[in-house]
Amino acid sequence: MISELLSVLDRDTVRGYRAQIVRSVIYAVLEGITIALTLPTLAAVVAGDTDASVRWLIALAVLAAATLLAHAHTVRKGTRATFDAMAAVQSLEVAQLRRVPLAWFGATNNAGLISLLWPGAISITRNILLNLGELARGLITPVIVLIAAAFVSPAAAVVMVIAAPCMFLVHRITTRRLEEAERADHAANTEATARVIEYAEAQPVLRSADRNNLGMRLLTDSLDELDAAARVGVRTEILARAGFGTAVNVAISAVVAVVGWAMLGTGADLAALVALLTLSLRFTEPVMAVATTARMLRTSRATVRRTVDYLRIAPLPEPGDPQILPAEGPLSVTFDGVDFTYPGADEPTLTGVDLTVPAGTVTAVVGPSGAGKSTLLRLVPRFADVDSGAIRLGDVDVRATTTDRLYPSVGMILPEVTLLDRSIRDNVTAFRPDATDEELAWAAQVSGVDEIVERLPGGWDAPVGPLGGDLSGGERQRVQIARVALQRPAVVVLDEATAALDTLSEQKIQAWVRGLAGRATVIVVAHRMRIVDDADQVVVVQNGRIVESGTADELRAADGAFARMRRTRSDTSEWALDETEEVAP
Ligand SMILES: Nc1ncnc2c1ncn2[C@@H]1O[C@H](COP(=O)(O)OP(=O)(O)OP(=O)(O)O)[C@@H](O)[C@H]1O
């Protein structure tokens, strides 16, 4: 486990772990020798040999002091190394956030990420680094004590040799149960985190529409599961402690019994007897310590596994010899026989998609819910890589250029919130901190942000709140549009969220998209007819395939899937039509 963790950590942190292992071994050896020295010391004292007693006692005192210093040094350095390692692990995890493919982010993974970044990083560094000393002590000290005991009573040494694996076996059985409990606890925790976020974000809808209390039931069910998992964890922990404590007591009693039996009536010297009893106690104490430590290490194992798995998620491959995307001007977008299946999914989401979006034109993607429209859109900025076929911007396969070059070329306006808890200005200028006041004013005008900054007391410096929560959905969209307008990308992908848009925002989007003609290539997942009617090309996606394409007029005239969708609005709940076509329920 430790080597697996070291394999994903940076060099400095690994050096910190290794140094701690060395310090811990030195401390354990010193402690073992100190304990072993009690044998000749006791022998000299009981024999009444004053000179020898003094010599041994001085040696014992010196070694005990050295052990103490080594212990203090190990703990002090270990504590510092732990905090360094914790910061290093967290910064690696944060850096990895920028490397994992964008398609990785989702409610479950995001919820798991929270526990990985905070308690996870602490758990794997504190439990492991700080406990290395105890672990080394528990493994090395008993061996030295055993060797010393063998000189006095081979029988007692044999009992110790037998007792150690028995204690270890008990420990293994109990810790395996603990690991299972920890895994169940983590799964319940992740589920509950996702449910809490879901429940909090869905409050408005749930309060007005959740007559069956489904939201609350989902939340309480997940909290009940968390509670049950925690109970199992506590119960298992108590049983594990009791089981192992019993095993240790049996081992000590066995050593005492064997030593007592062997010496019964032999007139063996008292010094040897006392020394052996002392050693047997000193033998079991580190073994107990190692058991406790090993248990902590084992309970960290699941966290280490998750951390290692997360840190090993491969970023999208970058080409060795990247092609350069032109910095200026719109770029055509070509889907060439694209197949795509989400990892772990049984069915492909996109199959044989061929689509050409000429440079500087607007293509609207329409289709029923779950058809694959958003997926198609998100493959352009490489949320994930296609399984077969290719997507090209101009002549360049998106996989043949670097993501550093690709992302700035593709402006993304997506339904999920992408605002940071800063001012409107900070959010709008996120991609262009060097934007001039004129550019900012222009972006505000085309997006409708000018209306927001005029109205809000803070103007451009008004905070948007966590996740942009101080703005309305439509306002958030407008800020996103202003940001992308300033970015001036070659390609814009726009997933038009139905619910979030007020009429002004909708009009702004439409006008902005219209104004992009000739300057950027636009692919828009369209839920509104107006933007569809404006588009140079409309493609209809069904079950992951493009089943129709042409202008809106051509498709209406063809009376195919597009025309049917317009007529049978009940087929597709998101297929909102013109307000003019809305009828009373
Ligand atoms: N991250 C993901 N992992 C696994 N499957 C996914 C993921 N995202 C989407 N899917 C699945 O892919 C299919 C297409 O989803 P997509 O979001 O592309 O459809 P859509 O046409 O945009 O739907 P809508 O209009 O409802 O947003 C759906 O069956 C969906 O469940």
The ligand as an ORCA input file, in Angstrom:
! r2SCAN-3c Opt
* xyz 0 1
  N     -21.283     11.384    -18.157
  C     -22.084     10.426    -18.642
  N     -21.838      9.132    -18.358
  C     -22.618      8.155    -18.847
  N     -23.680      8.356    -19.666
  C     -23.979      9.620    -19.969
  C     -23.211     10.724    -19.487
  N     -23.744     11.858    -19.974
  C     -24.801     11.483    -20.730
  N     -24.935     10.148    -20.730
  C     -25.935      9.365    -21.448
  O     -25.783      9.606    -22.842
  C     -27.043      9.716    -23.462
  C     -27.126     11.034    -24.216
  O     -27.058     12.096    -23.280
  P     -27.014     13.604    -23.759
  O     -26.931     14.458    -22.554
  O     -25.967     13.756    -24.788
  O     -28.457     13.729    -24.441
  P     -29.221     15.024    -24.907
  O     -29.770     14.712    -26.250
  O     -28.364     16.229    -24.787
  O     -30.385     15.088    -23.846
  P     -31.098     16.377    -23.204
  O     -31.737     17.145    -24.304
  O     -32.103     15.759    -22.317
  O     -30.045     17.144    -22.476
  C     -28.099      9.609    -22.371
  O     -28.586      8.287    -22.395
  C     -27.339      9.849    -21.105
  O     -27.857      9.091    -20.041
*
